[in-house]
Amino acid sequence: MTDPVRRLDFGRVSVFFGEKSGKYPDGNQVIVRGTDTHVAFDTPLVANRIGPELEAAELVLLGHAHEDHMAGLHRLPKAAVQVHERDLDAVRSWEGLLRHYGLSASAAAPMLEKIRREFFYLPRPDATPYRDGKAWDLGGARVRAIHMPGHTSGHSVLLVESEGVAFLGDIDLSGFGPYYGDATSSLAAFRRTLARVAELPATVWVTSHHRGVYTDREAFLKALAAFAAKLDERSEQLLAMLADGPKTLEELVAIRLIYPPGYEEVWIDDAERRTIGQHLGELIAAGRVATDGEGRFARC
């Protein structure tokens, strides 16, 4: 018999915590109980350990499309599924999700096998789109989608306006820092998003992973500042990687910027390549890195 899932309640909103406060590969499940409609925000692995309260959900609102946020959709075959229009194809089919990831050809089959085995992956061709500002009146509770891209192109915060609860998704305030290593990710968009998060009209902030729930604004703002600082820290780390001479992108990927040496997963090289490439673009624009035109990058 499994242990009961730890939870916190904020009026009509319940937060069910995954393992280690939702640390990847798990996540934290939010359920909103309207008088007319029950809604689940995402469905992480912990969704598979929640009984009737999850099964009562008639609507799933995905803050974005990634395997760890869709791991309980198989439990809700009759529920309507909605996601921001820019992430829609990634929810509807494996081909769309593969484009969303931007994986190299050699990584595609292993990734599909992995997410089927570890995340119960099933596409939802019935999913429909929402846009920035979309509101759902659930009866006694009101939810609004606020488009905050960067992690993915469609990443959105789901704000329960009636309770002052903001589900931040993968603006997760973790020590790892922001992730923007997919084909639809954007470092520049993530910077703009992080400048806006503090403006959300909320008194409770819920992250998908690791941190869980903040109810103290000062603690939330401190965590947000540390999370955002990771972006510039990575730029400085990349400059340090170039300190002993020019390097190609592939040489930098082998050294690694965001993942520790020795840690292996299907997507890592592709994610490192995309992340490093975006930081190099910023540093070149700032006049701190130059390219020799033959694929090598050097500090200015």
C-alpha positions as CSV (number, residue, x, y, z in Angstrom):
1,M,0.0,0.0,0.0
2,T,1.4,3.4,-1.0
3,D,1.7,6.3,1.4
4,P,-1.0,9.0,1.0
5,V,0.0,11.9,-1.1
6,R,0.9,15.0,0.9
7,R,-1.3,18.0,0.1
8,L,-2.1,21.6,0.9
9,D,-5.4,23.2,0.4
10,F,-6.1,26.9,-0.4
11,G,-9.9,27.2,-0.6
12,R,-11.0,25.5,-3.8
13,V,-7.4,24.7,-4.8
14,S,-5.5,21.6,-3.7
15,V,-1.8,21.0,-4.3
16,F,-0.7,17.3,-4.2
17,F,3.1,17.0,-3.8
18,G,5.1,14.6,-5.9
19,E,8.2,12.9,-4.6
20,K,10.8,15.3,-3.2
21,S,8.3,18.2,-3.6
22,G,7.9,17.3,-7.2
23,K,11.5,17.1,-8.2
24,Y,11.9,15.8,-11.8
25,P,10.9,13.3,-13.0
26,D,7.9,13.8,-10.7
27,G,5.9,17.0,-10.3
28,N,3.2,18.7,-8.2
29,Q,-0.4,18.3,-9.1
30,V,-2.9,21.2,-8.7
31,I,-6.7,20.5,-8.7
32,V,-9.3,23.2,-8.7
33,R,-12.8,22.3,-7.5
34,G,-15.3,24.6,-9.1
35,T,-19.0,24.2,-8.4
36,D,-19.6,23.4,-12.1
37,T,-16.3,22.0,-13.2
38,H,-13.3,20.3,-11.7
39,V,-10.0,21.1,-13.3
40,A,-6.5,19.5,-13.1
41,F,-3.4,21.6,-13.9
42,D,-1.0,19.3,-15.8
43,T,-0.8,15.6,-14.8
44,P,2.6,14.7,-13.4
45,L,3.6,11.3,-12.2
46,V,2.0,11.9,-8.8
47,A,-1.3,12.0,-10.6
48,N,-1.1,8.2,-10.8
49,R,-1.3,8.0,-7.0
50,I,-4.3,10.3,-6.6
51,G,-7.7,8.6,-6.7
52,P,-11.2,10.0,-7.0
53,E,-10.1,13.7,-6.7
54,L,-8.1,13.4,-9.9
55,E,-10.7,11.2,-11.6
56,A,-13.3,13.8,-11.0
57,A,-11.5,16.3,-13.3
58,E,-13.5,17.1,-16.4
59,L,-10.9,19.4,-17.8
60,V,-7.1,19.3,-17.9
61,L,-5.3,22.6,-18.4
62,L,-1.7,22.1,-19.4
63,G,0.7,24.9,-18.6
64,H,3.0,23.6,-21.3
65,A,3.8,20.4,-23.2
66,H,6.5,18.1,-21.8
67,E,6.5,14.4,-20.9
68,D,6.6,14.9,-17.2
69,H,3.5,17.1,-17.3
70,M,1.4,14.6,-19.3
71,A,2.2,11.5,-17.3
72,G,-1.4,11.1,-15.9
73,L,-3.4,12.0,-19.0
74,H,-3.9,8.2,-19.6
75,R,-6.0,8.3,-16.3
76,L,-8.4,10.9,-17.8
77,P,-9.4,9.6,-21.3
78,K,-12.7,11.4,-21.2
79,A,-11.5,14.8,-19.8
80,A,-11.1,17.7,-22.2
81,V,-7.5,18.7,-22.6
82,Q,-6.4,22.3,-23.4
83,V,-3.0,23.8,-23.9
84,H,-1.6,27.1,-25.2
85,E,-1.9,27.2,-29.0
86,R,1.9,27.3,-29.5
87,D,2.3,24.0,-27.7
88,L,-0.8,22.3,-29.2
89,D,1.0,20.1,-31.8
90,A,3.3,18.8,-29.1
91,V,0.3,17.4,-27.2
92,R,-1.6,16.1,-30.2
93,S,1.0,13.7,-31.6
94,W,4.5,12.2,-31.1
95,E,5.7,13.9,-34.3
96,G,4.6,17.2,-32.9
97,L,6.3,16.5,-29.5
98,L,9.5,15.4,-31.3
99,R,9.6,18.7,-33.2
100,H,8.9,20.5,-29.9
101,Y,11.9,18.8,-28.3
102,G,14.1,19.3,-31.4
103,L,15.9,16.0,-30.8
104,S,18.5,14.7,-33.2
105,A,17.4,11.7,-35.3
106,S,19.5,9.3,-33.3
107,A,17.7,10.3,-30.0
108,A,14.1,10.1,-31.3
109,A,13.4,6.4,-30.9
110,P,15.1,6.1,-27.5
111,M,13.2,9.2,-26.2
112,L,9.9,7.8,-27.3
113,E,10.6,4.4,-25.6
114,K,11.7,6.3,-22.5
115,I,8.6,8.4,-22.1
116,R,6.3,5.5,-22.9
117,R,8.0,3.4,-20.2
118,E,8.6,6.0,-17.5
119,F,5.8,8.6,-18.1
120,F,2.9,6.5,-19.5
121,Y,3.1,8.7,-22.6
122,L,0.0,8.9,-24.8
123,P,-0.7,11.7,-27.3
124,R,-4.0,13.5,-27.1
125,P,-5.1,14.3,-30.7
126,D,-8.4,15.7,-29.1
127,A,-6.5,18.5,-27.3
128,T,-7.7,22.0,-28.1
129,P,-5.9,25.4,-27.9
130,Y,-6.2,28.3,-25.6
131,R,-4.7,31.8,-26.0
132,D,-3.1,34.3,-23.6
133,G,-5.7,35.8,-21.3
134,K,-8.2,32.9,-21.7
135,A,-10.4,32.6,-18.6
136,W,-12.5,29.7,-17.4
137,D,-15.4,30.2,-15.0
138,L,-15.6,27.0,-13.1
139,G,-18.4,28.0,-10.7
140,G,-17.1,29.8,-7.6
141,A,-13.6,29.7,-9.1
142,R,-12.0,31.5,-12.0
143,V,-8.8,30.6,-13.8
144,R,-6.9,32.7,-16.3
145,A,-4.0,31.7,-18.6
146,I,-1.1,34.1,-18.7
147,H,1.4,33.4,-21.5
148,M,4.9,33.4,-20.1
149,P,7.2,31.7,-22.7
150,G,10.8,30.8,-22.6
151,H,10.7,27.2,-21.2
152,T,8.6,26.4,-24.2
153,S,7.0,28.7,-26.7
154,G,3.6,28.2,-25.2
155,H,4.5,28.0,-21.5
156,S,1.8,29.7,-19.5
157,V,1.1,30.5,-15.8
158,L,-2.4,29.3,-14.7
159,L,-3.7,31.8,-12.2
160,V,-6.7,30.9,-10.0
161,E,-7.9,34.5,-9.6
162,S,-10.6,33.7,-7.1
163,E,-8.0,32.2,-4.6
164,G,-4.9,34.2,-5.5
165,V,-3.0,31.0,-6.4
166,A,-0.5,31.1,-9.3
167,F,0.6,27.8,-10.8
168,L,4.1,28.8,-12.2
169,G,4.8,25.5,-14.0
170,D,8.4,25.2,-15.0
171,I,9.3,28.7,-13.7
172,D,10.2,26.3,-10.9
173,L,12.6,28.4,-8.9
174,S,14.9,25.4,-8.5
175,G,18.6,25.4,-7.9
176,F,19.1,24.0,-11.4
177,G,17.8,27.2,-12.9
178,P,15.8,27.9,-16.0
179,Y,15.6,25.3,-18.8
180,Y,15.4,26.5,-22.4
181,G,17.1,23.7,-24.3
182,D,14.3,22.6,-26.6
183,A,13.6,23.7,-30.2
184,T,10.7,25.9,-29.1
185,S,12.6,27.3,-26.0
186,S,14.0,30.8,-25.9
187,L,16.6,32.4,-23.6
188,A,15.5,35.9,-24.6
189,A,11.8,35.1,-23.9
190,F,12.7,33.5,-20.6
191,R,14.5,36.7,-19.5
192,R,11.4,38.8,-20.4
193,T,9.1,36.3,-18.6
194,L,11.2,36.4,-15.4
195,A,10.9,40.2,-15.3
196,R,7.1,39.8,-15.3
197,V,6.5,37.0,-12.8
198,A,6.7,39.2,-9.7
199,E,3.8,41.2,-11.0
200,L,1.3,38.3,-10.8
201,P,-1.6,39.2,-8.6
202,A,-1.1,36.2,-6.3
203,T,-0.6,35.4,-2.6
204,V,0.4,31.7,-3.2
205,W,2.9,30.6,-5.8
206,V,3.0,26.9,-6.8
207,T,5.9,25.4,-8.8
208,S,5.8,22.2,-10.8
209,H,9.0,21.0,-9.4
210,H,11.2,20.8,-6.3
211,R,10.2,24.0,-4.5
212,G,6.5,23.3,-4.2
213,V,4.6,26.2,-2.6
214,Y,5.5,29.7,-1.5
215,T,3.1,31.7,0.7
216,D,5.6,34.4,1.8
217,R,6.1,37.0,-0.9
218,E,9.6,37.9,0.4
219,A,10.7,34.3,0.2
220,F,9.2,34.0,-3.3
221,L,10.9,37.1,-4.6
222,K,14.3,35.9,-3.1
223,A,13.9,32.6,-4.8
224,L,12.9,34.3,-8.1
225,A,15.9,36.5,-8.0
226,A,18.3,33.5,-7.5
227,F,16.6,31.6,-10.3
228,A,16.9,34.5,-12.7
229,A,20.5,35.1,-11.7
230,K,21.4,31.6,-13.1
231,L,21.1,33.1,-16.6
232,D,24.0,35.5,-16.2
233,E,25.9,33.0,-14.2
234,R,25.8,30.6,-17.2
235,S,27.0,33.4,-19.5
236,E,30.0,34.0,-17.2
237,Q,30.6,30.2,-16.9
238,L,30.7,30.0,-20.7
239,L,33.2,32.8,-20.9
240,A,35.3,30.8,-18.4
241,M,35.1,27.8,-20.7
242,L,36.7,29.9,-23.4
243,A,39.4,31.3,-21.2
244,D,42.1,28.9,-22.4
245,G,41.4,29.5,-26.1
246,P,38.9,29.3,-28.9
247,K,36.5,26.4,-29.0
248,T,33.9,25.0,-31.4
249,L,30.3,24.6,-30.3
250,E,30.8,20.8,-30.1
251,E,33.8,21.2,-27.9
252,L,31.7,23.4,-25.6
253,V,28.9,20.8,-25.6
254,A,31.4,18.1,-24.5
255,I,32.5,20.3,-21.6
256,R,28.8,21.0,-20.7
257,L,27.2,24.2,-19.4
258,I,24.0,23.1,-17.7
259,Y,24.4,19.4,-16.9
260,P,27.2,17.8,-14.8
261,P,29.8,15.7,-16.5
262,G,28.9,12.0,-16.3
263,Y,25.1,12.6,-16.1
264,E,23.5,11.0,-19.1
265,E,20.1,11.3,-20.6
266,V,18.7,11.0,-24.2
267,W,18.3,14.7,-24.7
268,I,21.4,16.2,-23.0
269,D,23.7,16.9,-26.0
270,D,20.8,18.5,-28.0
271,A,19.8,20.6,-24.9
272,E,23.4,21.7,-24.3
273,R,23.9,22.6,-27.9
274,R,20.8,24.8,-28.0
275,T,21.5,26.4,-24.6
276,I,25.1,27.2,-25.4
277,G,24.2,28.5,-28.8
278,Q,21.7,31.0,-27.3
279,H,24.2,32.2,-24.8
280,L,26.9,32.6,-27.5
281,G,24.4,34.6,-29.5
282,E,23.9,37.0,-26.6
283,L,27.6,37.3,-25.9
284,I,28.5,38.0,-29.5
285,A,25.8,40.7,-29.6
286,A,27.3,42.2,-26.4
287,G,30.8,42.2,-28.0
288,R,32.2,39.7,-25.4
289,V,32.7,36.8,-27.8
290,A,33.7,36.7,-31.4
291,T,33.6,33.9,-34.0
292,D,36.3,33.3,-36.6
293,G,33.9,32.3,-39.3
294,E,35.1,28.7,-39.2
295,G,33.1,27.5,-36.3
296,R,35.3,28.6,-33.4
297,F,34.4,31.0,-30.6
298,A,36.8,33.1,-28.6
299,R,36.6,35.7,-25.9
300,C,37.0,39.3,-27.0
